[in-house]
Amino acid sequence: MGCDIHLHPEVQDNGTWCRVTDYPRHVFDASLPCNVERDAFDLWHAELVDSGEWNMSRNYRFFARLAGVRSYDNEYPPLFELRGTPADVSPSTKTTCSQWGMNAHSHTWATVRELLDEQLMHLGGDQWQAILGELVHICDGDLDSVRVVFWFDN
């Protein structure tokens, strides 16, 4: 059985966290981050808008570097300790997380500032560059105003 990541980006608006797809003032930018193929980006972008959850392909080295998930040899030490779901998580993300129940594990979160890691960029490839490019755009200069709440399933 494989392991997948579930990414839920949230933006802080007047002290309250909102899932990006629920954020009324956000308009997705169609510009491409560097080195991302147009067809792959369009497919990912459509999936993002439709689902409210940002999806990535399975990439166990990336998962290991990000959160220690599927890390068997410690070749990629995790960037973050598992923090759990934030107490102030947005209602939409909280509902989605609850629906996963016992099938979800390794809940954590990170700000865009924390996610700007060179090794993570390399391991995540074009798909992660597209996601991070969108998150940086949403931040509009405040790298702590956007975070990603995420967990994994088996």
VOGU-3710 file (C-alpha; in Angstrom, 3 decimals, decimal comma):
1> mgcdihlhpe> 0,000/0,000/0,000  1,344/3,443/-0,905  1,595/6,629/1,100  0,188/9,938/-0,187  0,467/13,500/1,070  -2,518/15,801/1,581  -1,596/19,495/1,374  -3,972/22,198/2,583  -2,575/25,716/2,162  -4,027/28,362/4,452
11> vqdngtwcrv> -3,696/32,143/4,460  -3,993/34,360/7,520  -6,582/37,111/7,136  -7,080/39,502/10,067  -5,784/36,913/12,520  -7,924/34,042/11,201  -6,609/31,193/9,058  -8,628/30,381/5,904  -7,977/27,561/3,461  -6,662/29,210/0,298
21> tdyprhvfda> -9,527/27,914/-1,841  -11,984/29,516/0,620  -10,139/32,813/0,708  -12,377/35,300/-1,128  -9,694/37,715/-2,300  -7,321/35,119/-3,718  -7,113/34,747/-7,479  -4,851/31,981/-8,707  -1,940/33,218/-10,752  -1,530/31,430/-14,050
31> slpcnverda> 2,121/32,431/-14,419  4,530/29,554/-14,277  7,388/29,130/-11,827  10,687/28,360/-13,492  11,208/25,030/-15,263  7,595/23,844/-15,075  5,996/22,402/-18,176  2,724/24,073/-19,166  0,650/20,856/-19,511  1,720/19,511/-16,119
41> fdlwhaelvd> 1,031/22,867/-14,469  -2,406/23,220/-16,073  -3,402/19,727/-14,943  -2,174/20,382/-11,405  -3,805/23,828/-11,328  -7,183/22,426/-12,429  -6,968/19,699/-9,804  -6,112/22,280/-7,135  -9,052/24,519/-7,966  -11,547/21,649/-8,179
51> sgewnmsrny> -10,582/19,744/-5,053  -9,499/22,374/-2,535  -6,614/20,033/-1,667  -3,238/20,371/-3,314  -1,977/16,998/-4,437  1,488/15,731/-5,232  2,742/12,529/-6,720  4,267/9,983/-4,357  7,836/10,911/-3,649  9,175/9,140/-0,587
61> rffarlagvr> 12,501/10,996/-0,526  10,540/14,265/-0,502  8,210/12,941/2,239  11,248/11,875/4,287  12,897/15,307/3,970  9,665/17,151/4,675  8,398/15,237/7,718  10,351/12,018/8,248  7,610/9,937/6,597  8,877/6,815/4,808
71> sydneypplf> 12,405/7,606/5,947  14,195/4,289/6,231  17,870/5,226/6,224  17,879/8,842/7,471  19,493/9,914/4,184  17,145/12,916/4,202  16,679/14,111/7,791  13,273/15,741/8,289  12,982/19,522/8,246  10,237/19,506/10,864
81> elrgtpadvs> 9,206/17,620/13,930  5,608/16,528/13,631  3,600/19,401/15,132  0,105/17,981/14,788  -2,789/19,955/13,371  -2,657/23,614/14,459  -5,154/24,618/17,144  -6,298/27,500/14,929  -6,666/25,430/11,741  -9,295/26,671/9,278
91> pstkttcsqw> -12,747/25,063/9,545  -12,481/23,610/5,998  -9,141/21,941/6,658  -10,351/20,676/10,038  -13,402/19,076/8,422  -11,350/17,414/5,689  -8,805/16,164/8,216  -11,567/14,721/10,415  -13,018/12,837/7,445  -9,738/10,934/7,080
101> gmnahshtwa> -9,977/9,675/10,662  -7,537/6,888/11,528  -6,388/6,615/7,900  -4,401/9,849/8,246  -1,110/10,115/10,110  1,885/12,360/10,681  -0,089/15,613/10,818  1,988/18,778/10,768  2,259/22,207/9,195  4,850/24,711/7,997
111> tvrelldeql> 4,954/28,318/6,841  6,165/29,236/3,385  9,319/30,657/4,982  10,050/27,227/6,477  9,350/25,438/3,207  11,984/27,392/1,260  14,597/24,667/1,647  17,058/23,980/-1,173  17,088/20,199/-0,712  13,283/20,104/-0,534
121> mhlggdqwqa> 13,103/22,078/-3,798  15,433/19,589/-5,472  13,618/16,489/-4,185  10,133/17,849/-4,936  10,914/18,605/-8,563  8,658/20,560/-10,912  5,498/19,745/-9,013  6,817/21,144/-5,715  8,290/24,180/-7,526  4,832/24,904/-8,946
131> ilgelvhicd> 3,202/24,579/-5,525  5,829/26,678/-3,770  5,714/29,287/-6,545  1,967/29,645/-6,032  2,397/29,878/-2,254  5,058/32,589/-2,554  2,729/34,517/-4,867  -0,116/34,266/-2,348  2,186/35,517/0,453  2,687/38,831/-1,290
141> gdldsvrvvf> 5,956/39,346/0,602  4,871/38,028/4,044  6,254/34,477/4,097  4,671/33,774/7,484  1,133/34,699/6,375  0,690/31,450/4,438  1,161/27,960/5,799  0,504/24,449/4,586  -1,282/22,029/6,890  -0,544/18,501/5,736
151> wfdn> -0,773/14,845/6,628  -0,177/11,499/5,005  -2,251/8,389/4,400  -1,443/4,743/3,748
//
